[in-house]
Amino acid sequence: MTAKSLWGVLAQYETPAAVFHACEKVRDEGYQQWDSCAPFPVHGLEKAMGVKPSKLPWAVLIVGVLGSSLMLFFQTWAMGNAYPFVVGGKPLFSLPAFVPIWYEITVLSSCVTAFLANWIMNGLPQPYHPAFASKAFERVTDDKFFIMIEATDPKFDLEKTTALLKSSGATMVEELEP
């Protein structure tokens, strides 16, 4: 297999503890273009991988506050300037009347932002990934754990990377083609 046709390396592990410790080793070696896959959430795996905190909550907060502010401005403008209409002797700016719509738009804008930003930040949808061609990788939805290291990683060297994964307890190491 030539270097041009190599996407990366896939390593299989039997237990959550094994993949956890292997992730720590890969992280400590300085690899950057890699990921781990598990059939269920493994507590602390993100920390073992050295994953930075997500920017998603900040995006949701900013757009939620922006949506909330715009809706309050729109309601104030509509009731006070565009269509001033006194209802039951109440003032034109009646905050209690605005709260239900104000709240709903805040929640709606936050939810839509969370959904779309999650897809964008994770590169979804991804109908094809080189790991999907591996027969062994089918077990990731059942009982096996995997680490994938991409050949585009600056530290990637096929022999050294394979040796690292085997020394970290991998039961199988496979080369992946694009």
Secondary structure, 3 states (H helix, E strand, C coil): CCHHHCCEEEEEECCHHHHHHHHHHHHHHCCCCEEEECCCCCCCHHHHHCCCCCCHHHHHHHHHHHHHHHHHHHHHHHHHHHCCCCCCCCCCCCHHHHHHHHHHHHHHHHHHHHHHHHHHHCCCCCCCCHHHHCCHHHHHHCCCEEEEEECCCCCCCHHHHHHHHHHCCCCEEEEECC
